[in-house]
Amino acid sequence: MITGSTMTFSANILPVFEQLGLLDELKKISFPLKRFYLKDMDMGRLGDFDFRSYEEKTGYNMTLFARPELHQMLLEKIPKDKLLMKKKVMSFVQNENGVHLRCADGTTYEGDILIGADGAYSSVRRSMYEHLEKENMLPKGDRDGLECGHLCMVGVTKVLDPEKYPALKSDISQFERIMAPGTTHSWATSTVPNNRVCWLLMDQLDAERSKAAMFKNSEWGPESHAEMLQEYSKYPSPIGGTMSDVFDATPSDMISKVFLECKLFETWHYGRTALLGDACHKFLPSGGQGAVNAMEDAVVLANIIYELPSLSQNRIEAALKDYREQRYHHVKPQMDKSKFMGKIAFGQTLSDRIARHIAFNWVPKSVQTAKLMADVAYRPQCNFLPRAENRGTVQVLPQKPSKRYQAELAKRENTK
């Protein structure tokens, strides 16, 4: 069972789903998000993020859904013989002829390129960095661990009664986060299609608690949840009642706990190997930024591989260098934004509370909207597919066209 909670997709990645013919299917499992509220324990408003003009300006709604449903939707599109499950990478070696991969079960695999898209605790990154350290080529910052520890628990309820929870009657997601003053706790709920609720608990950890937690909670999946659920059980639920009511309506296999960190690694590639997503940039959970950036990585990397004139060592190394150069300067400001959004959305330190007060009381809404629109101007699309139309009023950043795709289109026209 794949677990997780709320995810949101923005106009940065929705054009790719349109290219792939998956946008309508995504909409069926999603609700548009028009506003995201932060509240205190008495349900008084601390601030909000306003997306009501988002569709007009970008051509797409901010789209919210349950992570397990997206995973299932994508999984159904992949032929079963293309997936090998329960494989743990132990090590790899590479040379001018290719990459040789060894797994924990003793199986080995060979290929031309290895992409480590295996998460924040990436085995591919660990093995790659070990090789680089031996050659004294690994930057000091990449030797350091991840930072900004938080303990997070997420879940998705079973079908609930909309008469008991009127928020479920809306076809716009009702997304609210509550802060508990004097604690390190915050929590959130969001409504999704089919009368269900995604929820999230966040516990902000100091350095000492982070060290203890990181060894217990390093990956998604059902674990021992009772203690954390008990801590939050009496808190008020944004959809009504208490959080205990929400927990009781959630199947145990739809609950997971994870230790969350953030980190932007400098080294993304080495030889024929490259990293993607959480393996090279781990975001805090601020509405799907991590997932969107991982998908942008995949789009840019796919475009670069598509353009490869050969699979020689030099060509692949140059291509993977180009991938990092194209993505890093876009990921860096998004990482900074993720940290700042974390301070505002679930930070409980004095500096976090000051930042939240300034953001919601001193910064004009027009400035917030302008920054949001600047972020969505970057929309990489697949160069080997027909491009999705640019809609809305935001000026989208240009993308270098594919020479190979243009040649293939011309060839098709000549053979008609």
C-alpha positions as CSV (number, residue, x, y, z in Angstrom):
1,M,0.0,0.0,0.0
2,I,1.4,3.4,-1.0
3,T,0.9,6.0,1.7
4,G,1.1,9.7,1.9
5,S,-1.2,12.7,2.1
6,T,-1.9,15.9,0.2
7,M,0.0,16.9,-2.8
8,T,-0.5,19.9,-5.0
9,F,0.6,20.4,-8.6
10,S,1.1,23.9,-10.1
11,A,1.3,25.2,-13.7
12,N,5.0,24.4,-13.6
13,I,4.3,20.7,-14.3
14,L,0.6,20.4,-15.3
15,P,1.5,21.1,-19.0
16,V,3.6,17.9,-19.0
17,F,0.5,16.0,-17.8
18,E,-1.4,17.6,-20.7
19,Q,1.3,16.5,-23.2
20,L,1.0,13.0,-21.9
21,G,-2.8,12.9,-22.2
22,L,-3.1,12.6,-18.4
23,L,-4.5,16.0,-17.4
24,D,-8.1,15.0,-17.5
25,E,-7.5,11.8,-15.6
26,L,-5.6,13.9,-13.0
27,K,-8.5,16.2,-12.7
28,K,-10.8,13.3,-11.8
29,I,-8.9,12.5,-8.7
30,S,-8.3,16.2,-7.8
31,F,-9.9,19.3,-6.5
32,P,-8.8,22.8,-7.4
33,L,-7.2,24.7,-4.5
34,K,-8.4,28.3,-4.3
35,R,-7.2,29.2,-0.7
36,F,-5.0,27.8,2.0
37,Y,-5.7,29.0,5.5
38,L,-3.5,29.1,8.6
39,K,-5.5,29.3,11.9
40,D,-4.9,29.3,15.7
41,M,-6.4,26.8,18.1
42,D,-9.7,28.8,18.3
43,M,-9.9,28.7,14.5
44,G,-9.0,32.3,14.3
45,R,-7.3,33.2,11.0
46,L,-3.5,33.8,11.2
47,G,-3.2,34.3,7.4
48,D,-3.9,32.7,4.1
49,F,-2.4,31.9,0.6
50,D,-4.8,33.1,-2.1
51,F,-5.0,31.2,-5.4
52,R,-8.3,32.5,-6.7
53,S,-6.8,34.3,-9.7
54,Y,-4.3,31.4,-10.4
55,E,-6.3,29.8,-13.3
56,E,-6.9,33.1,-15.0
57,K,-3.2,34.1,-14.8
58,T,-1.6,30.7,-15.5
59,G,-4.2,28.7,-17.5
60,Y,-4.4,26.0,-14.9
61,N,-5.9,25.6,-11.4
62,M,-3.7,24.8,-8.5
63,T,-4.5,21.1,-8.3
64,L,-4.8,19.1,-5.0
65,F,-5.1,15.4,-4.6
66,A,-4.2,12.4,-2.4
67,R,-0.7,11.1,-3.1
68,P,-1.6,7.4,-3.2
69,E,-4.1,8.1,-6.0
70,L,-1.5,9.8,-8.2
71,H,0.9,6.9,-7.6
72,Q,-1.8,4.4,-8.7
73,M,-2.7,6.4,-11.7
74,L,0.9,6.6,-12.9
75,L,1.6,2.9,-12.0
76,E,-1.2,1.8,-14.2
77,K,0.4,3.4,-17.2
78,I,3.7,1.4,-16.9
79,P,3.9,-2.1,-18.4
80,K,4.3,-4.6,-15.5
81,D,7.4,-6.2,-17.2
82,K,9.2,-2.8,-17.0
83,L,9.1,-2.8,-13.1
84,L,11.3,-4.8,-10.7
85,M,10.1,-4.4,-7.2
86,K,11.8,-4.9,-3.8
87,K,15.3,-4.1,-5.2
88,K,17.8,-2.4,-3.0
89,V,20.9,-1.0,-4.6
90,M,24.1,-1.9,-2.8
91,S,26.8,-0.5,-5.1
92,F,27.8,0.1,-8.8
93,V,30.8,0.4,-10.9
94,Q,31.1,2.3,-14.2
95,N,33.6,2.7,-17.0
96,E,33.7,3.8,-20.7
97,N,31.6,0.7,-21.6
98,G,28.6,1.2,-19.2
99,V,27.3,0.8,-15.6
100,H,27.2,-2.4,-13.6
101,L,24.7,-2.4,-10.7
102,R,24.6,-4.8,-7.8
103,C,21.5,-5.3,-5.6
104,A,21.1,-6.7,-2.1
105,D,19.4,-9.9,-3.3
106,G,22.5,-10.7,-5.4
107,T,21.1,-9.7,-8.8
108,T,23.1,-7.5,-11.1
109,Y,22.1,-5.2,-14.0
110,E,24.0,-3.4,-16.7
111,G,23.2,-0.3,-18.7
112,D,24.5,2.8,-20.4
113,I,23.2,5.3,-17.9
114,L,22.2,5.0,-14.2
115,I,19.7,7.5,-12.7
116,G,19.4,7.5,-8.9
117,A,15.8,8.5,-8.2
118,D,15.7,6.6,-5.0
119,G,14.9,9.2,-2.5
120,A,16.5,11.3,0.3
121,Y,18.5,8.3,1.6
122,S,19.6,7.3,-1.9
123,S,21.8,4.2,-2.2
124,V,22.9,5.4,-5.6
125,R,24.0,8.7,-4.1
126,R,25.8,7.0,-1.3
127,S,27.7,4.7,-3.6
128,M,28.5,7.6,-6.1
129,Y,29.8,9.8,-3.3
130,E,32.0,7.0,-2.0
131,H,33.7,6.8,-5.4
132,L,34.1,10.6,-5.5
133,E,35.5,10.8,-1.9
134,K,38.2,8.2,-2.8
135,E,39.2,10.5,-5.7
136,N,39.0,13.6,-3.4
137,M,36.4,15.1,-5.7
138,L,33.4,15.4,-3.3
139,P,32.7,19.0,-2.0
140,K,32.7,19.3,1.8
141,G,29.0,20.4,1.8
142,D,28.0,17.2,0.2
143,R,29.6,15.2,3.0
144,D,27.3,16.8,5.6
145,G,24.0,15.4,6.6
146,L,20.5,16.7,5.8
147,E,19.2,19.6,7.9
148,C,16.0,21.2,9.3
149,G,14.6,18.1,11.0
150,H,10.8,17.6,11.4
151,L,8.8,14.6,12.4
152,C,5.8,14.2,10.1
153,M,2.8,11.8,10.1
154,V,0.3,11.7,7.2
155,G,-2.8,9.8,6.3
156,V,-5.9,9.6,4.1
157,T,-9.3,8.8,5.7
158,K,-11.9,6.3,4.4
159,V,-15.1,7.8,2.9
160,L,-16.7,10.2,5.4
161,D,-20.3,11.4,5.8
162,P,-20.7,14.9,4.2
163,E,-23.7,15.6,6.5
164,K,-21.4,15.2,9.5
165,Y,-18.6,17.1,7.8
166,P,-20.1,19.8,5.5
167,A,-16.7,20.8,4.2
168,L,-16.8,17.6,2.1
169,K,-19.7,19.0,0.1
170,S,-17.5,21.5,-1.7
171,D,-15.9,20.7,-5.1
172,I,-13.0,23.0,-4.1
173,S,-10.5,21.7,-1.6
174,Q,-10.9,23.0,1.9
175,F,-7.2,23.2,3.1
176,E,-6.5,24.4,6.6
177,R,-3.5,24.2,8.9
178,I,-3.7,24.9,12.7
179,M,-0.8,26.0,14.9
180,A,-0.7,25.1,18.6
181,P,1.0,28.0,20.5
182,G,3.6,27.2,23.0
183,T,4.3,23.8,21.3
184,T,6.2,22.5,18.4
185,H,3.0,21.1,16.8
186,S,1.0,22.0,13.8
187,W,-1.5,19.9,11.8
188,A,-3.6,20.2,8.6
189,T,-6.5,18.7,6.8
190,S,-7.5,19.0,3.1
191,T,-10.6,17.6,1.4
192,V,-10.2,15.4,-1.7
193,P,-12.7,13.8,-4.0
194,N,-15.0,10.9,-2.9
195,N,-15.6,12.5,0.5
196,R,-12.2,11.8,2.0
197,V,-9.7,13.9,4.0
198,C,-6.0,14.0,3.8
199,W,-4.2,15.0,7.0
200,L,-0.8,15.9,8.2
201,L,0.8,16.2,11.6
202,M,4.1,18.2,12.0
203,D,6.4,18.3,14.9
204,Q,9.3,20.7,14.6
205,L,12.5,19.2,16.1
206,D,15.5,20.8,17.7
207,A,19.0,19.5,17.0
208,E,18.9,16.9,19.9
209,R,15.5,15.5,19.0
210,S,16.4,15.5,15.3
211,K,19.4,13.2,16.0
212,A,17.1,10.7,17.9
213,A,14.4,10.8,15.3
214,M,16.4,10.4,12.1
215,F,17.5,6.9,13.0
216,K,13.9,5.8,13.7
217,N,12.0,7.3,10.8
218,S,14.0,7.3,7.5
219,E,11.4,6.2,5.0
220,W,7.7,6.3,4.2
221,G,5.6,3.4,5.5
222,P,3.4,2.2,8.3
223,E,5.3,2.2,11.7
224,S,4.5,2.5,15.3
225,H,2.2,5.5,15.3
226,A,0.4,5.4,18.6
227,E,2.5,7.9,20.6
228,M,2.3,10.6,18.0
229,L,-1.4,10.1,17.3
230,Q,-2.1,10.3,21.0
231,E,-0.2,13.6,21.3
232,Y,-2.5,15.2,18.6
233,S,-5.7,13.4,19.4
234,K,-7.4,16.1,21.4
235,Y,-6.5,19.0,19.1
236,P,-9.5,20.5,17.2
237,S,-9.9,19.3,13.6
238,P,-10.4,21.9,10.9
239,I,-13.3,19.8,9.4
240,G,-15.0,19.5,12.8
241,G,-14.7,17.5,16.0
242,T,-11.2,16.5,17.1
243,M,-8.2,15.0,15.3
244,S,-9.0,11.8,17.1
245,D,-12.1,11.5,14.9
246,V,-10.0,11.9,11.8
247,F,-7.5,9.3,13.0
248,D,-10.3,6.8,13.8
249,A,-11.6,7.2,10.3
250,T,-8.2,6.4,8.7
251,P,-7.2,2.8,7.9
252,S,-3.9,1.9,9.6
253,D,-2.2,1.0,6.3
254,M,-2.9,4.5,5.1
255,I,-0.9,6.1,7.9
256,S,2.9,6.7,7.7
257,K,5.5,8.5,9.7
258,V,8.7,10.0,8.4
259,F,11.6,12.1,9.5
260,L,11.8,15.1,7.2
261,E,14.9,17.1,6.3
262,C,16.0,19.5,3.6
263,K,19.2,19.7,1.6
264,L,20.4,20.9,-1.8
265,F,23.4,18.8,-2.9
266,E,26.0,20.3,-5.2
267,T,27.1,17.0,-6.9
268,W,24.4,15.6,-9.2
269,H,26.4,13.5,-11.6
270,Y,29.6,11.4,-12.0
271,G,30.6,9.5,-15.1
272,R,27.5,7.8,-16.5
273,T,25.5,8.3,-13.3
274,A,23.1,11.1,-12.2
275,L,20.8,11.9,-9.4
276,L,17.2,13.0,-9.6
277,G,14.6,14.4,-7.2
278,D,15.0,13.9,-3.5
279,A,18.3,12.2,-4.1
280,C,19.9,15.5,-5.0
281,H,17.4,18.1,-3.5
282,K,15.2,17.3,-0.6
283,F,12.5,19.8,0.0
284,L,10.4,20.4,3.1
285,P,6.7,19.4,2.6
286,S,5.2,22.6,1.4
287,G,2.5,21.5,-0.9
288,G,4.3,19.4,-3.5
289,Q,7.4,21.5,-4.4
290,G,9.6,18.5,-4.0
291,A,7.5,16.3,-6.3
292,V,7.1,19.1,-8.9
293,N,10.9,19.7,-8.9
294,A,11.6,16.0,-9.2
295,M,9.3,15.8,-12.2
296,E,10.9,18.9,-13.8
297,D,14.3,17.1,-13.3
298,A,12.8,14.1,-15.1
299,V,11.5,16.2,-18.0
300,V,14.8,18.0,-18.5
301,L,16.8,14.8,-18.2
302,A,14.6,13.0,-20.7
303,N,15.0,15.8,-23.2
304,I,18.8,15.7,-22.8
305,I,18.9,11.9,-23.2
306,Y,16.6,12.2,-26.2
307,E,19.1,14.5,-27.9
308,L,22.1,12.2,-27.3
309,P,23.9,11.6,-30.6
310,S,25.7,8.5,-29.2
311,L,26.1,6.6,-25.9
312,S,29.9,7.3,-25.7
313,Q,31.3,8.1,-22.3
314,N,32.1,11.7,-23.3
315,R,28.7,12.3,-24.8
316,I,26.9,11.0,-21.7
317,E,29.1,12.9,-19.3
318,A,28.5,16.2,-21.2
319,A,24.8,15.5,-21.2
320,L,24.6,14.9,-17.5
321,K,26.6,18.0,-16.8
322,D,24.1,19.9,-19.0
323,Y,21.2,18.4,-17.0
324,R,22.7,19.7,-13.7
325,E,23.4,23.2,-15.2
326,Q,19.9,23.5,-16.6
327,R,18.2,22.5,-13.3
328,Y,20.4,23.8,-10.5
329,H,19.8,27.5,-10.9
330,H,16.0,26.8,-10.9
331,V,16.1,24.4,-8.0
332,K,18.2,26.7,-5.7
333,P,15.6,29.5,-5.4
334,Q,12.8,26.9,-4.9
335,M,14.8,25.4,-2.1
336,D,15.1,28.8,-0.4
337,K,11.4,29.3,-0.9
338,S,10.7,25.9,0.6
339,K,12.6,26.7,3.7
340,F,10.8,30.1,4.0
341,M,7.4,28.5,3.4
342,G,8.3,26.0,6.1
343,K,8.9,28.8,8.6
344,I,5.6,30.4,7.7
345,A,3.4,27.3,7.4
346,F,4.6,25.2,10.4
347,G,7.5,27.0,12.1
348,Q,7.1,27.5,15.9
349,T,10.3,29.3,16.9
350,L,10.3,33.0,17.7
351,S,11.9,33.8,14.4
352,D,9.3,31.7,12.6
353,R,6.4,33.5,14.3
354,I,7.9,36.9,13.4
355,A,8.4,35.8,9.7
356,R,4.8,34.6,9.6
357,H,3.5,37.8,11.1
358,I,5.4,39.9,8.6
359,A,4.4,37.8,5.6
360,F,0.7,38.0,6.4
361,N,0.4,41.5,7.8
362,W,3.1,43.6,6.2
363,V,3.6,42.2,2.8
364,P,0.9,43.3,0.3
365,K,-1.1,40.6,-1.4
366,S,0.0,42.0,-4.8
367,V,3.6,41.3,-3.9
368,Q,2.8,37.7,-2.9
369,T,0.8,37.2,-6.2
370,A,3.7,38.7,-8.3
371,K,6.2,36.3,-6.7
372,L,3.9,33.3,-7.2
373,M,3.5,34.2,-10.9
374,A,7.2,34.7,-11.4
375,D,7.7,31.1,-10.1
376,V,5.3,29.6,-12.6
377,A,6.9,31.2,-15.6
378,Y,9.3,28.2,-15.7
379,R,7.5,25.3,-17.3
380,P,9.8,22.7,-18.9
381,Q,7.9,20.4,-21.3
382,C,8.9,17.2,-23.1
383,N,10.7,18.2,-26.3
384,F,9.8,14.9,-28.0
385,L,6.0,15.5,-27.7
386,P,3.6,18.2,-29.1
387,R,3.8,21.2,-26.8
388,A,0.8,22.1,-24.6
389,E,-0.6,25.5,-25.4
390,N,0.5,28.5,-23.2
391,R,-2.7,29.8,-21.6
392,G,-3.3,32.6,-19.1
393,T,-1.6,35.9,-18.9
394,V,1.8,34.9,-17.4
395,Q,4.7,35.2,-19.8
396,V,6.2,31.7,-19.9
397,L,10.0,31.3,-20.2
398,P,11.1,30.1,-23.6
399,Q,12.4,26.5,-24.0
400,K,15.1,25.5,-26.4
401,P,13.4,23.4,-29.2
402,S,14.6,19.9,-30.1
403,K,16.6,19.6,-33.3
404,R,15.9,15.9,-33.4
405,Y,12.2,16.3,-33.0
406,Q,12.0,19.0,-35.6
407,A,13.9,16.7,-38.0
408,E,11.5,13.8,-37.3
409,L,8.5,16.0,-37.9
410,A,9.9,17.2,-41.2
411,K,10.6,13.6,-42.2
412,R,7.0,12.6,-41.4
413,E,5.7,15.5,-43.5
414,N,7.9,14.4,-46.4
415,T,6.6,10.8,-46.3
416,K,3.0,11.8,-46.4
